[in-house]
Amino acid sequence: MPTITTKRARVIAVAMQKGGVGKTTTAINLAFYLLKLGYRVVLIDLDPQANATDGLAVDLDPNDASMYEVLMDDADRVALSDAIIESQFGIGVGPAHAAMRKLER
């Protein structure tokens, strides 16, 4: 396994307006592959259906912050780091929440 020496963060976005094209499957598989290579991975789920959150077996407690609170609340109250939950697989997850449906237009 290669040793990862860089401290620089990288962002990979998997996005498309059309549904049913494999965005969630691609994002989860990419996260697992990068984790296997030794990278620290955080998957941010911005889909109101929360399939990536569910796919990584993250069960949100009603008191947990989700990406909805990060996007809608004052940054002084809920920062991105407050919403990251460690999955049982070792992948950090910024979980989606059904309240995000309010953001859809």
C-alpha positions as CSV (number, residue, x, y, z in Angstrom):
1,M,0.0,0.0,0.0
2,P,1.4,3.4,-0.9
3,T,2.4,5.9,1.8
4,I,0.5,9.2,1.6
5,T,2.8,12.1,2.6
6,T,0.8,15.1,1.4
7,K,-1.2,17.1,3.8
8,R,-3.0,19.0,1.1
9,A,-6.8,18.5,0.9
10,R,-8.4,17.6,-2.4
11,V,-12.0,17.9,-3.3
12,I,-13.7,15.5,-5.7
13,A,-17.3,16.3,-6.6
14,V,-19.7,13.7,-8.1
15,A,-22.6,15.8,-9.4
16,M,-25.3,15.7,-12.1
17,Q,-28.8,17.0,-12.1
18,K,-30.3,13.8,-13.6
19,G,-31.2,11.1,-11.2
20,G,-30.5,7.4,-11.4
21,V,-27.0,7.7,-13.0
22,G,-24.9,6.2,-10.2
23,K,-23.7,9.3,-8.4
24,T,-24.1,7.8,-4.9
25,T,-22.7,4.5,-5.9
26,T,-19.7,6.2,-7.5
27,A,-19.1,8.5,-4.5
28,I,-19.2,5.6,-2.0
29,N,-17.0,3.3,-4.0
30,L,-14.5,6.1,-4.6
31,A,-14.5,6.9,-0.9
32,F,-13.7,3.2,-0.1
33,Y,-11.0,3.0,-2.7
34,L,-9.3,6.2,-1.5
35,L,-9.5,4.9,2.1
36,K,-7.9,1.6,1.0
37,L,-5.1,3.6,-0.6
38,G,-4.4,5.3,2.8
39,Y,-6.2,8.6,2.3
40,R,-8.3,10.2,5.0
41,V,-11.8,10.5,3.4
42,V,-14.8,12.6,4.2
43,L,-17.9,12.1,2.1
44,I,-20.3,15.1,2.2
45,D,-23.9,14.0,1.3
46,L,-26.0,16.8,0.0
47,D,-28.8,14.7,-1.4
48,P,-32.1,15.0,0.4
49,Q,-32.7,11.3,0.0
50,A,-29.6,10.7,2.1
51,N,-28.6,7.5,0.3
52,A,-24.9,8.0,0.8
53,T,-25.5,8.5,4.5
54,D,-27.5,5.4,4.6
55,G,-25.1,3.5,2.4
56,L,-22.3,4.1,4.9
57,A,-24.6,2.9,7.8
58,V,-24.7,6.3,9.5
59,D,-27.7,6.6,11.8
60,L,-28.4,10.2,12.7
61,D,-29.4,10.9,16.2
62,P,-32.0,13.7,16.4
63,N,-29.5,15.9,18.2
64,D,-26.7,15.4,15.6
65,A,-26.0,18.2,13.2
66,S,-26.4,17.4,9.5
67,M,-25.4,19.2,6.3
68,Y,-28.8,21.0,6.4
69,E,-27.8,22.8,9.7
70,V,-24.3,23.6,8.2
71,L,-25.8,25.2,5.1
72,M,-28.7,27.0,6.8
73,D,-27.5,28.0,10.3
74,D,-25.1,30.7,11.3
75,A,-21.5,29.4,10.9
76,D,-20.8,30.4,14.5
77,R,-23.3,27.8,15.7
78,V,-22.8,24.8,13.4
79,A,-19.5,24.4,11.5
80,L,-18.8,21.7,9.0
81,S,-16.5,20.0,11.5
82,D,-19.5,19.8,13.9
83,A,-21.5,17.7,11.5
84,I,-18.9,15.1,10.5
85,I,-19.6,11.7,11.9
86,E,-17.1,8.8,11.6
87,S,-18.8,5.8,9.9
88,Q,-18.1,2.2,11.1
89,F,-15.9,1.9,8.0
90,G,-13.5,4.7,8.9
91,I,-15.0,7.2,6.4
92,G,-16.1,10.6,7.8
93,V,-19.6,11.5,6.7
94,G,-21.2,14.9,6.4
95,P,-24.7,13.4,6.7
96,A,-27.7,14.5,4.7
97,H,-31.1,15.0,6.4
98,A,-34.7,14.9,5.0
99,A,-35.0,18.6,6.0
100,M,-32.8,19.3,2.9
101,R,-35.9,18.8,0.8
102,K,-36.9,22.3,1.8
103,L,-33.9,23.5,-0.2
104,E,-35.1,21.9,-3.5
105,R,-36.7,24.1,-6.0
